[in-house]
Amino acid sequence: MSEQSVDRTTFDDVMVPTYAPGDVIPVRGEGARFWDQEGKEYIDLAGGIAVTALGHSHPGVMAALQEQAAKIWHVSNIMTNEPALKLGQYLCENTFAEKVFFANSGAEANEAAFKLARRYSWDHYGEGRHEIIAFEGSFHGRTLFTVAVGGQPKYLDGFRPGPEGIRHARFNDLDSVKEQLSDSTCAIVVEPVQGEGGVRPADPDFLKGLRELCDEHGVLLVFDEVQCGVGRTSELYAYQYYGVTPDILTTAKALGNGFPISAMLTRSEIAASLTTGTHGTTYGGNPLACAVAKRVLELVNTGQILDGVAERHVMLRDWLIGMKERYGFFSDVRGLGLLMGAEMAEPWSEQTKTFVSEALRAGVMVLVAGGTVLRFAPPLNIPLADLEEALYKLEDAWSALA
């Protein structure tokens, strides 16, 4: 039997309608470019939502996957495996972490972090101290727990009641955190750069203030670096950029450059609360994923890549500011490293998707965040010539809208 052809209509026929994908179906990628079913070429400034940090089909990442694929794919956590141990060693040697837990997605890493925070508090303070403070506009995943912790109520609509014991303060507003803090608080969770909430970086003094509050009240500080970690800010992790160390950190997305893997990092004293049987996952620590992730980290955690992020940041930021000044499209340009956002100005704020569509027609892929923000998360190693070409194409496409 010959293989059936598929196109965008096939999605409507066979897939649960949780997404509304565009008409373009990528079939091949290389570096910062990909090609669709018709052979049209695109420059990727979206990076699979900050995932393909080293671009498509990176030879070093592919080699790690192929080498491990010829050895062993899966053993479950009844046994450990060498790639998981080596990845754990690398993370502990290159971050604050003393212990790691591997899972498959950012949501799972955050689920583990929130459970650990409550379990640690239960061990040390008793049952009454279980509340988690998060922030308006935050996003932490799509499980029921992580949706409830996230600061966007729309994602919980239709699924209530969610888990209890969650409060929300205002991002970059330390006084609002103090208002929510109580003897029942066990953790504060924050994205150093809010991604889905509109690419909003935390103020350095805000994060330092959270650290001081947590130290003063014996509360755990959790950094969700699912989107902003793994080189995105020009440091391996954003906490290093800010100089503020959390008690727990979650990482995913770029960690596997597209291969599903996530991790929760913490200190030994805190990790001790997740004793045998208190949490787990069948695929977490998968040998294939761990082999890929270790190679990704080795490639990203170099001066060539991290210094290059800073250089590309300047190029992208200056272009966005220039677009703001020349055409008045943007009211604000913000972000860190290669996670940048451009807030649409009036009267363009209702036309963000139009800009994305025009970009795609011009052969460039960009993203939306927070409804009215254009988001840019290209590969960290995007060739400067590719970035320059993409920005030229975008200006040419968007200037017609002015």
Phi and psi in degrees as a GROMACS rama.xvg file:
@    title "Ramachandran Plot"
@    xaxis  label "Phi"
@    yaxis  label "Psi"
@TYPE xy
-73.7894  150.301  SER-2
-71.6151  135.003  GLU-3
-73.185  143.98  GLN-4
-77.665  151.97  SER-5
-131.043  151.32  VAL-6
-147.327  -168.875  ASP-7
-59.949  -32.3532  ARG-8
-67.2156  -25.5812  THR-9
-61.6934  -34.4236  THR-10
-57.2354  -48.2603  PHE-11
-64.2001  -28.1382  ASP-12
-75.8943  -38.9442  ASP-13
-121.428  -13.4573  VAL-14
-102.861  142.645  MET-15
-60.1796  132.668  VAL-16
-79.1571  48.6197  PRO-17
-81.0526  -13.6679  THR-18
-125.083  163.15  TYR-19
-129.356  69.7149  ALA-20
-66.2102  153.88  PRO-21
-71.6817  -178.899  GLY-22
-77.9498  -21.8548  ASP-23
-73.6388  130.437  VAL-24
-118.53  103.957  ILE-25
-66.4578  140.417  PRO-26
-124.222  -15.981  VAL-27
-154.699  141.991  ARG-28
-138.122  150.893  GLY-29
-152.011  121.741  GLU-30
62.2279  -127.996  GLY-31
-95.0674  14.9582  ALA-32
-124.384  152.628  ARG-33
-142.644  164.614  PHE-34
-127.548  142.93  TRP-35
-94.5144  -174.067  ASP-36
-61.035  -28.7706  GLN-37
-89.3458  -1.1324  GLU-38
89.2079  4.28086  GLY-39
-71.1963  140.29  LYS-40
-98.6742  141.577  GLU-41
-132.406  147.946  TYR-42
-97.8335  129.408  ILE-43
-95.9353  102.732  ASP-44
-102.234  14.6487  LEU-45
-105.987  -32.8929  ALA-46
59.8107  34.8847  GLY-47
59.9007  35.3166  GLY-48
62.5529  61.4519  ILE-49
63.842  32.5175  ALA-50
-103.944  -53.4028  VAL-51
-80.9421  72.1968  THR-52
-65.5437  -24.9845  ALA-53
-110.411  17.3743  LEU-54
79.099  -176.033  GLY-55
-85.2734  141.477  HIS-56
54.5809  42.023  SER-57
-63.9586  126.829  HIS-58
-60.6226  -37.732  PRO-59
-67.3343  -38.7342  GLY-60
-70.364  -41.9056  VAL-61
-62.2919  -38.6369  MET-62
-63.7  -40.0693  ALA-63
-63.7193  -40.9978  ALA-64
-65.8859  -46.7412  LEU-65
-66.0268  -38.6257  GLN-66
-63.7314  -44.2287  GLU-67
-72.3357  -33.6456  GLN-68
-61.6924  -26.9746  ALA-69
-82.6194  -4.3056  ALA-70
-106.064  -77.0175  LYS-71
-153.295  137.465  ILE-72
-96.0333  -40.8921  TRP-73
-153.331  138.787  HIS-74
-133.72  -11.7007  VAL-75
70.9059  173.961  SER-76
-89.4673  13.2735  ASN-77
-66.4693  -27.9686  ILE-78
-129.522  158.414  MET-79
-92.8722  179.596  THR-80
-147.117  157.651  ASN-81
-63.1882  -46.1519  GLU-82
-59.7806  -37.4276  PRO-83
-65.098  -42.0296  ALA-84
-65.809  -41.1253  LEU-85
-68.2591  -38.6521  LYS-86
-66.3981  -41.3727  LEU-87
-60.2179  -43.6111  GLY-88
-59.5807  -44.7389  GLN-89
-62.7242  -44.7507  TYR-90
-64.2822  -41.4182  LEU-91
-67.9733  -33.1649  CYS-92
-76.5563  -22.5862  GLU-93
-115.485  5.76329  ASN-94
-138.65  -174.819  THR-95
-71.6364  -14.1191  PHE-96
-66.7806  147.72  ALA-97
-114.741  -19.8224  GLU-98
-140.434  149.953  LYS-99
-132.864  153.274  VAL-100
-130.531  128.825  PHE-101
-102.026  139.309  PHE-102
-138.765  -156.568  ALA-103
-118.972  -13.3246  ASN-104
-153.72  164.704  SER-105
-60.5728  -40.3961  GLY-106
-60.1447  -41.201  ALA-107
-68.4588  -38.3598  GLU-108
-63.5846  -41.665  ALA-109
-68.6369  -39.272  ASN-110
-56.3471  -44.9844  GLU-111
-63.6497  -40.4973  ALA-112
-64.6568  -42.8276  ALA-113
-69.5913  -38.9199  PHE-114
-64.6489  -41.6308  LYS-115
-62.5103  -43.1827  LEU-116
-58.7091  -44.5902  ALA-117
-69.5765  -39.6992  ARG-118
-66.4686  -41.7745  ARG-119
-61.8411  -44.413  TYR-120
-64.7344  -39.3238  SER-121
-62.7967  -40.9023  TRP-122
-64.719  -38.6877  ASP-123
-100.328  -23.7026  HIS-124
-128.499  -9.81053  TYR-125
98.3398  179.396  GLY-126
-71.0038  -24.065  GLU-127
-74.9916  -10.3811  GLY-128
-108.253  88.9934  ARG-129
-136.245  -4.00614  HIS-130
-74.7049  143.182  GLU-131
-115.026  130.273  ILE-132
-99.7423  123.588  ILE-133
-122.638  -165.476  ALA-134
-131.305  145.406  PHE-135
-57.805  136.839  GLU-136
85.3615  -1.51238  GLY-137
-81.1793  162.633  SER-138
-142.523  127.479  PHE-139
-129.541  5.71134  HIS-140
132.922  -178.117  GLY-141
-117.087  4.67989  ARG-142
-71.0272  165.103  THR-143
-61.6522  -39.3577  LEU-144
-67.3493  -48.5559  PHE-145
-69.9187  -31.9314  THR-146
-64.9943  -40.4319  VAL-147
-66.323  -38.4086  ALA-148
-70.3203  -35.8022  VAL-149
-57.4923  149.912  GLY-150
-95.9311  32.1254  GLY-151
-127.695  95.2392  GLN-152
-56.2159  -25.8493  PRO-153
-58.1677  -29.7533  LYS-154
-75.8647  -12.3637  TYR-155
-99.0474  -13.6673  LEU-156
-59.3486  132.471  ASP-157
86.9995  -6.07567  GLY-158
-121.8  5.28697  PHE-159
-70.5869  154.679  ARG-160
-83.2163  141.421  PRO-161
-89.5629  175.479  GLY-162
-57.2431  145.571  PRO-163
-90.6636  175.107  GLU-164
81.3595  33.1695  GLY-165
-126.302  130.759  ILE-166
-121.314  155.3  ARG-167
-127.025  127.753  HIS-168
-107.341  176.648  ALA-169
-89.3551  132.586  ARG-170
-62.9516  137.478  PHE-171
64.1881  23.9537  ASN-172
-130.203  94.5849  ASP-173
-66.153  -34.2234  LEU-174
-62.7338  -37.1352  ASP-175
-68.0198  -28.4644  SER-176
-68.7385  -43.7791  VAL-177
-60.3619  -34.1198  LYS-178
-66.0198  -32.3337  GLU-179
-87.7004  -20.5992  GLN-180
-68.7653  136.444  LEU-181
-151.581  -179.396  SER-182
-67.4096  -10.8588  ASP-183
-93.2971  -4.30552  SER-184
-76.7671  130.154  THR-185
-109.519  -24.1304  CYS-186
-158.303  153.535  ALA-187
-119.123  127.499  ILE-188
-118.11  133.057  VAL-189
-145.556  144.829  VAL-190
-88.4514  122.377  GLU-191
-57.5103  -30.9195  PRO-192
-131.114  113.775  VAL-193
-67.0265  120.366  GLN-194
-87.8015  -70.4744  GLY-195
-63.7305  -21.9546  GLU-196
-80.4576  3.50988  GLY-197
119.119  21.6615  GLY-198
54.0853  68.5025  VAL-199
-116.164  107.473  ARG-200
-72.5402  146.034  PRO-201
-72.7534  144.744  ALA-202
-69.9318  137.903  ASP-203
-54.7746  -42.111  PRO-204
-66.8859  -28.7689  ASP-205
-65.6426  -48.277  PHE-206
-65.4816  -39.3789  LEU-207
-63.1179  -38.5125  LYS-208
-65.7835  -37.8788  GLY-209
-62.8553  -41.9553  LEU-210
-61.041  -43.4952  ARG-211
-66.0575  -41.2285  GLU-212
-61.6993  -44.5828  LEU-213
-63.5935  -41.83  CYS-214
-64.1248  -40.4915  ASP-215
-67.0802  -35.0482  GLU-216
-108.01  5.54192  HIS-217
66.5189  36.187  GLY-218
-107.768  144.008  VAL-219
-81.0031  140.031  LEU-220
-105.711  121.812  LEU-221
-112.535  126.053  VAL-222
-103.155  121.715  PHE-223
-90.4879  102.645  ASP-224
-109.993  30.4959  GLU-225
-58.0046  -42.5887  VAL-226
-96.6762  -33.6146  GLN-227
-98.0959  0.772185  CYS-228
-88.8731  -178.244  GLY-229
58.8714  57.7057  VAL-230
85.5039  -6.18314  GLY-231
-61.9239  -30.7297  ARG-232
-97.7946  3.20206  THR-233
89.0142  2.15381  SER-234
-120.654  159.906  GLU-235
-56.3891  -45.4792  LEU-236
-130.295  151.983  TYR-237
-64.5593  -29.5795  ALA-238
-61.1869  -31.0459  TYR-239
-71.7813  -34.5172  GLN-240
-62.9435  -43.008  TYR-241
-83.298  -20.2165  TYR-242
72.1735  28.3999  GLY-243
-126.032  119.708  VAL-244
-98.1756  124.103  THR-245
-80.5296  174.779  PRO-246
-88.7774  -30.8373  ASP-247
-137.21  139.916  ILE-248
-134.256  139.521  LEU-249
-114.153  142.843  THR-250
-143.145  143.062  THR-251
-159.509  -132.037  ALA-252
36.2121  -97.941  LYS-253
-66.9143  -12.6485  ALA-254
-56.1878  -36.0884  LEU-255
-108.925  5.07459  GLY-256
53.6253  27.3812  ASN-257
119.423  -20.356  GLY-258
-83.8417  128.05  PHE-259
-63.3299  117.431  PRO-260
-163.341  148.195  ILE-261
-145.679  167.572  SER-262
-148.044  149.647  ALA-263
-114.453  128.099  MET-264
-112.249  142.208  LEU-265
-161.9  -178.238  THR-266
-91.7732  159.754  ARG-267
-59.6593  -42.6796  SER-268
-59.3813  -39.7732  GLU-269
-77.0256  -42.6133  ILE-270
-59.5872  -25.8117  ALA-271
-59.5411  -19.2129  ALA-272
-76.0332  -20.6832  SER-273
-91.8501  77.7242  LEU-274
-76.1898  171.885  THR-275
-53.0502  125.645  THR-276
92.287  -8.07994  GLY-277
-80.8764  -19.2649  THR-278
-159.885  161.508  HIS-279
178.995  174.812  GLY-280
-162.534  138.436  THR-281
-65.5302  -44.4722  THR-282
-92.5999  -12.7962  TYR-283
-58.7846  131.852  GLY-284
80.7172  19.9216  GLY-285
-55.6116  133.349  ASN-286
-57.016  -40.6912  PRO-287
-62.1755  -49.3843  LEU-288
-62.6267  -42.2551  ALA-289
-69.0391  -37.0789  CYS-290
-63.6226  -42.6048  ALA-291
-63.6751  -48.1585  VAL-292
-62.3212  -39.9625  ALA-293
-62.841  -40.8344  LYS-294
-66.8394  -39.1981  ARG-295
-58.4785  -48.6921  VAL-296
-62.0415  -41.7326  LEU-297
-61.4521  -37.8077  GLU-298
-75.6244  -38.7942  LEU-299
-73.5288  -40.9843  VAL-300
-79.4926  57.8079  ASN-301
-134.993  155.45  THR-302
-60.6885  -35.2194  GLY-303
-59.4324  -46.7638  GLN-304
-75.9739  -50.3898  ILE-305
-67.522  -40.3337  LEU-306
-67.1233  -34.2742  ASP-307
-65.6388  -32.6924  GLY-308
-61.3725  -45.5045  VAL-309
-60.5979  -40.8746  ALA-310
-65.1363  -44.0425  GLU-311
-70.0746  -31.8633  ARG-312
-58.0253  -47.3077  HIS-313
-60.8193  -43.4676  VAL-314
-61.7783  -46.6487  MET-315
-69.5004  -44.284  LEU-316
-61.2152  -46.1858  ARG-317
-63.9279  -37.1329  ASP-318
-65.707  -44.2713  TRP-319
-61.9571  -42.3813  LEU-320
-63.9183  -39.1468  ILE-321
-62.6397  -40.7808  GLY-322
-63.5893  -37.8426  MET-323
-61.9985  -44.0741  LYS-324
-75.7476  -35.6904  GLU-325
-78.767  -38.8788  ARG-326
-118.199  -13.7467  TYR-327
71.8954  19.9164  GLY-328
-67.8767  -35.6414  PHE-329
-113.177  141.617  PHE-330
-95.7715  -20.1178  SER-331
-155.361  142.367  ASP-332
-123.359  125.455  VAL-333
-150.877  169.704  ARG-334
132.41  176.55  GLY-335
-128.08  144.712  LEU-336
52.0438  -129.053  GLY-337
-104.858  40.2799  LEU-338
-127.194  93.2875  LEU-339
-119.951  147.42  MET-340
-131.758  144.277  GLY-341
-125.461  109.757  ALA-342
-73.7639  125.032  GLU-343
-70.5472  135.407  MET-344
-90.0313  163.39  ALA-345
-68.395  142.587  GLU-346
-92.67  22.5861  PRO-347
-91.5569  -7.02627  TRP-348
-63.096  -22.5136  SER-349
-94.188  5.28896  GLU-350
-119.346  24.3857  GLN-351
-57.6346  -43.3242  THR-352
-66.9358  -29.475  LYS-353
-63.4544  -40.9244  THR-354
-63.7345  -40.9913  PHE-355
-63.9899  -41.6781  VAL-356
-65.1149  -41.9313  SER-357
-65.7234  -36.3694  GLU-358
-62.3192  -44.4828  ALA-359
-64.5123  -39.7733  LEU-360
-61.8209  -32.3347  ARG-361
-81.658  -3.92971  ALA-362
90.7927  28.0793  GLY-363
-133.786  134.921  VAL-364
-105.771  123.999  MET-365
-128.169  177.118  VAL-366
-123.891  169.054  LEU-367
-115.091  144.177  VAL-368
-140.437  138.445  ALA-369
63.7485  16.8923  GLY-370
86.3403  -45.3088  GLY-371
-122.039  20.0272  THR-372
-122.078  129.272  VAL-373
-82.7282  129.868  LEU-374
-114.686  136.822  ARG-375
-122.33  122.812  PHE-376
-143.221  62.3606  ALA-377
-71.2042  169.679  PRO-378
-54.7359  144.145  PRO-379
-64.6986  -25.8959  LEU-380
-106.347  22.1547  ASN-381
-55.522  126.952  ILE-382
-56.2696  140.27  PRO-383
-57.9902  -34.9746  LEU-384
-65.4253  -37.8432  ALA-385
-66.9927  -43.0799  ASP-386
-63.3399  -43.4838  LEU-387
-61.7194  -43.6661  GLU-388
-62.8941  -42.1775  GLU-389
-62.4682  -44.0941  ALA-390
-66.6459  -36.8791  LEU-391
-61.2772  -45.786  TYR-392
-63.9003  -39.9881  LYS-393
-64.3255  -45.3546  LEU-394
-62.3299  -40.3797  GLU-395
-62.7679  -41.6024  ASP-396
-70.846  -44.2587  ALA-397
-78.7081  -28.115  TRP-398
-61.1565  -26.3362  SER-399
-68.817  -17.4021  ALA-400
-86.9127  -13.8288  LEU-401
